[in-house]
Amino acid sequence: MSVGTPGSIAVAYLPTTKNFPEDQDELREVISKAYVETAQAVNRRTIGVYNTFQAVTGNQYYSNSNNNVANPIQFRQSYRRIYPFGAIAKGVTLTIPHSITGITQFVDIYGNAITDVSVNPNGLYIPLPYVIATGDVTFQVQVYCDNTNIYIVNGASADNIVSGTIVLEYLLN
């Protein structure tokens, strides 16, 4: 783990070389420290688990505590949950209960959808939220959340949506 200068924040970094002492007591100390550094570096990478139940993301966010050596920073772990959904007609708002309690902040809300093949023979795969370059908001798809629900608003002139997924990443109390 790289520490840096006073006032900086440690980052997950594994050195590519390490000298191991021959003395057993010193070796035990070096290996124990190396294990902790390895575990911290591995645990601070983004974890690619996307499931319909709460999973740890591996992403760590700011702390509400200060940067005092006597009071080390404890980063806040974020969590992820995915929500598949079905059809949404143009001009309709779909409400999905997210069933997450204790949210202090959403750190990312994103997703995708496929549009009706009757409009486009292959359907269109669109990101969510979806903003169209013409600026006509009636073609757009809006996504937002509150403490209990996810809302997907399909614009009045947008294509019908066949199905899609929304991903919520969030911090808990």
N, C-alpha and C positions, 0 to 999 in steps of 0.2 A: 504494500500500500504506500503510495507516495504522500508525504505529509506536506512538504513545501515550507514556505516562510510563515512566521507568526501572523495570524489573522487570515491565512488562507484555509481552504477547506480540503480535506483529504479526498482523493479520488481513487477509484478502483484501478490499480495498475499492478501488474505482476512483472517483476524484473525477469529478464531472460537468462541471467546467470546467478549463481549463488555458491559461495564457498562454505563448506561444512567443516566444522572443527573435528579433530580426532578425539578429543576428550568427551567422554560419554555424557557428563552433566551439561557441558556447553552444547553438545549436539542435540540433546533433548530440548533445551531452551530454543535453539535455532529452528528445529523442526516444529515445535509447538507454535512459535510465532509465524512460521511459513504457512502452517495449516490455517491459522486464523486469517492471514492475509489472502490466501487462496479462496477460502470460503466467502470472505467479504467481497472479493472481486467477482466471483461467480454469481453471488446473490444480488449484485447491483447491476446486472445486465437485464435488458428487457426480456421477459419470459413470453414466449409465443403460444400461450394457452388461451384459446377463445372458446368459452363454453357458456351454457345457459345457467350456470351457477357461478357464484362469486369465486374469482381466482386472483391470486397475487400477480401483479404485473412485473415486478422487479424494479419498476421505476420508483425513485424516491424523490420527494418534493421538500421544499423549504420547511424549516422548523419555526415554531413560534418563540423558541428560546434564543438567547443571545449567543455570541461567539466567544464565550468566556472559557478559559482552559479548565477552571474549576467546575464549570457546568457545560460539558461537551454537547455539541449539537446532535440531536436525535432527529434524523430525517423522518418524514412521514411517508409510509408505504402507500402506494395507490393500488386499487383493486379494479378488476374488469369483469364485465358481464355482457353477454350478447343476447339480443332479442330478435328472433326470426318473426316475421309477420307476413300476412297474406295480402290479398287484393285491397287496393284503395282506389275508388273511383275519382275522377277529376272533380274538384270542388269539395272534397270530403276531408274531414279531419279524423284520423285514427288515433284513439287514446289507448295506450298500453300501460297497465299498472306495472311499475318496476319492482315493487316489494323490497326496496332497500331502505333500511332505517339507519339513522345516525350519520347521514351524509353531511359533511361540512362544506364540500366543494366538488363540483364536476370539473375534472381537468381535461377531459376530451369527450366529445359526443360526435360520432361519425357513423357512416353506414353506406349501404348501396341498395339499389333496387333494379328490377327489370321491368320495362314498360310493356304495354299491351302489343302483341304481335299483329293485331288487326290494323294498327296505325302504321307500324314499321314491320315488314315481313320477318325480320330477325329479332325484333324487340331491341330496345336500347338499354344498355347497362349504364346506369347513372350513379354518380356519387350522391350521398345525402349529407348535408343539405345540398340541393341542386339550384344553381343560379344560372340563368340563361344570359348570353351575351347581349341580346337585344334590349335588356332592361325591363321587359314586360313582366312584371311580377306574377301575372296570372299563369305564366308557364313554369313557375318555380315551385320547388318543394321545400317547405320549411320544417325544421326539426328543432324542438326545444323540450326542456324538462322542468318539472317542479319537484317538490319533495315527495310526491306520490306517483306521478305519471310521466310517460313519454308522449309527446304530441307530434304527429306527422301530418302536416297540412299540405295536401296536394292541390296545387293551384287550379283555378276554375278552367283555364285553357290548357292545362298540362295533360299529358297522356295518362290513361289509366295505368296504375301500377299493378303488376301481377303478384309480385312478392319481393321480399328484401330482408335485410338485417340492419339492426341498429346496435352499435357498440357503445357502452357507457364505461368510462374510466373515472374514478372518483376517490376522494379521501374520506375517511370516516373519523368520527370523534376520537 
